[in-house]
Amino acid sequence: MFFHYLKFFLFHLIGLVSLIALILGGAAISYGLLLIFTAYIVGDAILGEDTSTPEFKQPQILTVQLWLALPLLSLIVFTAIWTVSPGDPLQYGQLIQDLTGYDALAARDATAWGHHFSAFVITGLMIGMVGTITAHELTHRTWDPVSMFVGRWLLAFSFDTIFSIEHVYGHHRYVSTTEDPATAPRGRNVYNHILLSTVKGNLSAWNIEKQRLAKRRHSAFSWRNGVIRGHLMSLFLVALAYLIGSLTGMLFFLACALWGKALLEIVNYMEHYGMLRNPQTPVQPRHSWNTTKRVSSWAMFNLTRHSHHHAAGEVPYQDLKPYPEAPMMLNGYLSTIVIAMIPPLWHRLMAPKVLAWDRDYATVEELKLAREANARSGIKRLVEANRSSLYDV
């Protein structure tokens, strides 16, 4: 039973690998990035599925380890900014040398630009994985002020504190409908989705907060507005990045934060692409793409069990069921992210899965929506599929 608690600490290990790689500098950063990709992609490929549903009698352990993501991510991001900063902010390099004997400053100064690019990729990944994925779980716990505090600060690293508003009160209500900014229609490519979902998500969060405050007779333009407070939190981190690493450090942090934000939208894209639902009908497990890949499940707090999560958003991650009969995404999360970033490959692989969803899961009403979505998609295979008798409803 102890193992089932321990497996969810895998994300701490991945974060520590990233931190050590950034400190070592040079080629170690690129090797660290390669190790992380290998762990996720190869691990999911060879270690199979996790469909276990253990009972956790000490859930507080699994909550505290979520909170630990904030100091871990803060240290990773500070180290990343330090790698491009002039001087030695907070005498960090000297401290590392005093503690370990390793000349981190010399290694940093000798790091080639290609390895700095790896530092950008790995830092954005950690903002997305250690930050946003953890915050996703925490900000669903609207009854717990500590979890909400930690979750919103984790989201501030990707300029996405509005996620705690739009995702919980918007996305979960409208998922798989045209009203949901995070659900990509058939035929949309991931890069358009990143932009459109970001803009529409911010507008949705603003409207949700505006309506909430109006019920309490407060102006939307006040400190009570969570959208305003959240963006100020992100601006505070930008200012800190400038104080730590001057203009170079600030720009590097901005790039990493935007990459982390893009990762969230890529994940939204692959979790809900092409799904259809009448907003008047309840959300069911068949309205999200699911996966039971072992490494992705352990390192991402069962985010992989997305079908159950959307059917019952208040259920803590450790209690989510695998739903192996739900519609399955292409592979584990990192593998699917890579595929999504290559639109021709994505559409080639997803077209048959979308059509299989229509055949195996769609109601008569959803088949009517599917026919319309196929016609609008611009994807040849989807458009031609409309000739099938399946859509004669």
N, C-alpha and C positions, 0 to 999 in steps of 0.2 A: 504493500500500500504506500510505503514511503516513496517509492519510485514515481507514483502518479503525482505527488507533490513536486518532486525534484524535476520532472520533465518540463514543467512550465518555467523553470529557471533557465532554460536554454537561451532565452533572449538576453539574459544578463551575460552569458558566456560570449555570445556573438558581439554584444556591445563592448566587452572587455577586449576581444580580439581586435576590434576596430580601434579602440583606444591605444592599445600597445603598438599596433601598426603605425598609427599617426606619430607616436612618440619616437619610435625607431627611425622613422623618416626614410628617404630614398626608396630603393626597390622594395623595402619591407611593406610600404603602403600598398603598392600594386599586388604584391603577393598576398597581403591580407584581404584585399578585395577579391582576388581570385579564390582564396580559401572560402570566403563567405558564399560566393556564387556556387562553388563546387558543393559545399555543404548542403545548400538548399536544393539545387537542381539534381545533383547526383543522389543525394540522400532521399529525395522524394521518389526518384526513379527506381532505386534498389531496395528501399526499406519498406515499401508497400503501404498498406492502409492502416489507419488507426480508427477502429470502430468501438473502442472500449468506452464504457459508461460507469466508471467507479463512483462510489459514494464518498464524498469528502466530509469528514466529521469536524475538521478544523479549517473552515473556509477563510477565517481571518488571516491565516498564513498566506493564502493566495491573493488576498487584498493588499497586505503590506508589501508583498513583492511587486505589485503593480505600482505602488507609491514610490518604490525605489528607482523607478524609471526616471524620475525627475532629476535627482542628483547625478545619475549615470549619464543621461543625455546632456546635462549641463557641462559635465566634465569633458565629454567627447567634443562638444561644440567649442568649448573654450580651447581645447587642445588643437582643434582644427584651425581656429583663428590664429592661434599662436604660431602655427607652422608657416604662416605667410606674413607674420607681423615683423616690423623692424624692432630691433632690440630684443629684450627678454622680459615681456610683460609679467609682472608679479614675481620675477626671478624664477619662473617655472622651470626653465631649462637647468638653471643652477641647482634648484631643489632636486630635480631628477638625478643630476650628477652626484650630488651629495648623498642621496639615498641609495643609488645603485652603482655609481662609478661610471655610468655610461654617459658619454659626451653628446647629449641630445641636441645641444645648440650647433655643434659642428656638423652633425648629421643633417639637421634641418637646413643649414646654410648650403650644404652640398646637394640638396635634393633637386633633381632636374624637373623641368616643367611638366613632363609627362606624368611623373609621380604626383605632382601637385594636382593634376587633373584627376588622378585616382583618389586623392584626398577629397576632392569635391564630390565625386561619385559616392564614396563610402560615407561621407558625412551626410549627404542628402538621404542615402539609404537609412542611416540610423535615425535621422529626423522622422522619416516615414515609418520605420519599423519599431524602434524603441519609443518614439514619440507618438505618432498618430494612432498606431494600432492599439497601444496601451490606453491612450486618451479615449479612443472609441469605446472601450469597455468602461472606463471610469465615468465618462459623462453621461452614460445611460443610468448611472446611479444617482438620480436627481434628488434622492432623499438623504444623501450622504455629503455633507459640506466639504469634508476633507478630500474625498474622491473628486468632487467637482472642481475644487481649487487646484489639485494636482493635474487633473485632466486638462483644464483650460490653459494652464501654464505650459503643459506639453504641446498643446496646439498652437500656442503663441510662437513657437519656434518655426512654424511653417506658415505664419500669417493667417491661420485658419481657425481662430477661436469661434467664428460663426458656425463651425461644424457642430459645436455643442448645442446650438439652437436649431439650425436647419435640419441636421441629421435626425435629431430626436423627435422634433415636433413637425417636420415637413417631410423628409425622406421616408420615414417609417409609415407615414399616413398615405403618401402618394406613390410609393414604390411601384415600378412596372407600369406606370401610366404616363400619359403625355404631360401631366402636371408636375412630374418629378424631374428636377434638373439633373440628378445623378444617374437616371436611367437613359442610356444611349439608344436611340432608335436604330433599327436595322439600316445598315449602309453607312452610318456615320463612322469616320475614322477617329482614332484615339486623340490625335492632336487637335482636331476641331472640338472634341469633347472636353479636353482639358480647359480650353478657353471658355466655351459656352457654359459648362457646368460651374466653373468658378464665378462667372458674372451672374448667372441666374441664381446660384446658391446664395451669393451675397444679397441679392435683391430679395430672395425669399426670406432669409434670416431677418432682414430689415423689416419686412412686412409683418413677420410673426411678432417681433418685438414691438413694433408700432401698435399692433392690435392689442397686445398684452398690456401695454402701458396705457392705451386709451381706455380700457376697461377700468383702470385705476385712476383715471383722470390725470395722467401725467403726460407731459410732452415727450415725443420721441427723441428730441434733441436735449438730452439730459444725461447725467451720470448714471441714471438708472438703466439706461439702454445697454444691454450686454454686448451689442455689436460695437458700439463706440468704445466701451471699456476694453473689449477684447483687442481691437486694433491698436489702442494705446499701449496695451501690454506688449504687443509685437514691436511697436515703435521704441519702447523702452529697451528691448533686447537689441534693436539696431543701434541705439545710442551706446549701449554697453560694448557692442562689437567695435564701435568707433573708438571708444576710450581704451579698449584693450589693444586693438591692432591698427589704429588710425584708418585712413581712407581705404587702404588695401584690405585690411581685416574686415571692415564693414561691407565692402563690395563682395568679398568672398563669402561672408555670412549670408548676404542677400541672395547670392547665386545658389548656395546650398539650401536655403529656406524655400526658394521657389521650386527647386528640384524635388524637395520633400513634399511640397504641396502638389506638384504634378503627379507624384507617385500615388497620392490619395485618389486623385481623379482617374488615374489609370486603373486602380483597384476597383473603384466604383464602376468603371466602364466594363471590366471583365466579369464583375459579379452580377450585372443586370442587363447586359447588352441584348437587345432584341426581345426582351420579355414584354408581355402584354397582360393587362388586367383592367377591368372596369372598376373605377374608383369607388363604386357603390358596393362592390363585393369584398369580402374579407381577404386579407393577405394570407396565402397558404404557402407551404414549403415549396411547391412547384413554381413559385414566382421569383426564385433566385437561383443562380448557378452555385453549385455546391462542390466540395471536394473532401475526401477523407485521407489525403496524403499525410503520412506520418510526421515528417519534419515540419512541413508548413503548419500542421495542427499544433504541434508542441511549441514551436517558436513564435506563433502568432495568436496564442490564447484562444484556440478553436474558432478564430475568425472564419476558418475554412467551413465550419458548420453553419454556413450563412442561411441555409433554408430554415433551420429551426430558429435562428436568431430573428429573422423577419417575421416568422409566425408567432414568436413570443419574445419581444425585445427586452423584457424585464428579467429574463432568465440569466443568471451569472454564467460567465464563459465556461466554468468547469462543469456545469450541469447541462450544457447543450448536448443534444443527441445527434448522432452522425447522419441520420436520414440517408442511408445508401441508396434508397429507391428514388431520391430526388434527382432532378436534372443535374448532370455533372459537367463542370468546366473542363477545359482541355487537359489540365495537368495540375501540379502544385502551383502555389502562388507566384514564386519568382520566375518559374518557367513560363507561366502564362503571361506575366508582365512583359517578358522579352518578346513573346509572340505578338502580343497586342501592339508593340511598338513598331512592328513591321506590317502595315495595313494590308498589303496584298496577301501575305501569308495568313494573317488573321481572318480575312473574309473567306479565303479558300477553305480554311479549316472549320470556321464557325457556321458557314452556310448549311452544311448537312446537319449540324447539331440544332440549329434553329428550326429547320424543317422537321427534325425528329421531335422537337418540343411540340410543335403544332400537332403532329400526328399522335403523340403519346400522352400529352398533358392538357392541351387546350380544350376549353369548353366550346360549345357551338357559338356563343357570343364572342369568345376570344378568337375563333377561327375567322369570323368576319373582320375583326380588327387586324388579324394576321394577313389576310388578303390585301387589305389596304396598305399595311406596312410593307409588304413585299413589293407592291407596285411602286411605292415611293422610294424604295431602297437604292435603286440603281444597280443592284447586284444581279447579274444575269441569271444565275441559278435560282435566286429567290423569285424574280419576276416570272421566269418560265414555270416555276412550280405552281403558280396560280392556275395553270391549265388543268391541274390534277382535280379529280372529282372530290378530293378531301375538302376543298374550299367551296364546293357547291352547296352552301348552306344559306 
